[in-house]
Amino acid sequence: MPAEYEPEPGTVPEPARTPAPTGAAASAAPRPVPSWARKGDGDGGPTPGSADADEADGAKSRRFPSVTRDTARPEGGGRAAPGDAPAPARQWPMLAVLAATAAGLLLTAVGHPRGGCLLIGIAMIAGSLMRRLLPSVGMLAVRSRFTDMVTYGLLGVAITLLALVMEPKPWLDVPFLETAVRFTVR
């Protein structure tokens, strides 16, 4: 900065910017740690009263760390095909469920709501079965295997049942359903 430059009182001058490294130097260059992620108050030690200070004193802290360091991949969240296969082939379980769901939405939009809802429900049930039977399903794995199976399965069964009891001329007659609807809508 030039010597004659004097910042206004109460302001902080902007630091000089250096160009970012490119190529191999970019991957080897260490990244600066943001000020909110640094530990302590600048003197190299933990801030008194912080979780780090409690742990340094031997006391266990019940606080959670302020920065997430890592998240575990869901079980079965690997690629569904070898790594040298093209991206769509590696994610075929997710793409199959999405394609069937899109076809069901298209069927519903062109005037066949029962068929469209059935296709969407069957796609969700198929996703649940794939999550159970296949060792690796790519992006179809969101949480644990059990949670994904239950979520996909319940949504699929609910959508399929709604398609089966859809008016006019329902394919499935549930005796208490009409009474429950009349009581609710009354």
N, C-alpha and C positions, 0 to 999 in steps of 0.2 A: 504494500500500500504506500502511496506517496506520503511523505512526512506532513504535507499541509492538510491532508484529509483528517478531519476530526469528526467522529460520529456524534450524532445528537445524543444528549443525555438520556439514559434509560433504554438505549437501543444497543444491540450487539452487532458488530460488523459481520457481514457474510464471509465465511471462510473461502479461501481460494480453491477453485475446482481444478482437479487434474483429470486428464482424459483417462477413460477406462481402458484397461489392457484388453487386447484382443488375441484370438488364437490360443495357442498352448499356454501363454502367460496368463490368460484369463482364468483357466481352470486351476492353475497352480497358485495364483495370487490369493492370499487370505482375505476373507471378507471382513470388513469392520463390524464390530458388535455395536448395535444401536445402544444409545444411552439408557433406554428403559430396560434392556436385558443385562446390563452390567451389574455385578454384585457389589455391595458395599457403597460407601459414599465417596469413593475416589482415593481413599488412603490405602487401599489394598486389603482391607479387612472387612468383615461383615458389619452391617449397620446394627447398632445396639437395638435389641427388641425384634430383629428380623428372624425369620425361620433359620437362616444360616447361623446366626449368633446363638440361637437356642441349641442347634445341633453341635456347634463348637463347644458349648458349655456342657454337653453331654445330655441335655434334655431333648426328647423327641418332640418335634413340632407336628401339630395336627393340621397345619396349613398345607394347601396344595402348591406345587411350584407354579410360578407365574407364567412360565413359558413351556409349551408342550415340546418335548424333545423328539418324540417319535410316536407313531401310532402303529399298532399291529395290523397286518393284513388279515382280512377275513379268511377263515379256513376254507380252502378250495378256491381262493381268489387268484390262483395262477392262471397261466394261459391254457386254453382248452386245446391248443394245437402247438406243434413245435415252434420255437422262436424264429426260425427262418421262413415260416409260412407268412403269407400276406396278412395284414391286420384284420380284414373281415373273417378270414378262416380261423384266426386265433380266438375270435369272439363269437363263434357260431351259436352257442346256447342263447346268449343275450339277443343276438340278431334274429333268431328263430322266434323267440317270444315277442319281440317288437314287431316283426313282420306279421305275425298272426293277429296281434292286437290292432295294428294299422288296418289289416284287411277287415277285421270285425267293425272297426269304426267306419270304414268306407261302406260296408254293408248296411250299417245302421243309418248312415247319411243318405243312401239311395232309396230307403224306404223299406228295409227288412230289419226292423229293430230286434226281433226275437233271434233271428239267425246271427246277427252281429254280436249281440250280447252273449249268445252261446259260444261263439268263436272266441270272444275275449275271455270268458270264464274258462274254457278249455285250455287256452294259451297259458293262463295263470296256473292251472293245475299241472300242465306239462312242465312249466318252469319249476314248480315245487318238486315234481318227480325227478327232473334233471338235477336239481340241487341235491337231492337225496342219493341218486344213483351214480352220478359222475364224480370222479375224484377232483376234477378241475373244471370250473365252469366260467372262468374269466370274470367279466364285469357283472354277471348274474349274482355273484357272491357279494353281498353288501355287509352282512353282519355274520354271526355264527351260523353254522349249517342248520341247527335246530330253529333258530329265529327266522331265517329265510324260508325254510320249509313251511313253518306254521303260517307265516304272513302270506306267502304266495298261495298256499293251500286254502286258507280261510277266505281270502279275497276271491279266489277262483270258484269255490263252492257257493259263496254268497251271490256272485254275479250269475252263475249258472242257475241257481234256484230262482233268482229274480226273473230270468229269462223264461223259465218253465212255468211260472205262475202269472206271466204277463197277460193282460187282457187284450183283445177279445179272445175267447175260446182258449183258456189256459190248458196246457198239456199236463199239468200237475194240479190236482185239487187238494188243497189243504183246508180241512173243515173249519178250524178255528180262525183262519186268516180273515175271512169276510166279517166275522163278528168283531175281531180286533180292529179292523179298519173302520167299521161303523162306529165302534166305541170311541176311537181316536178322533175321527173327523166330526162326530156329532156336534 
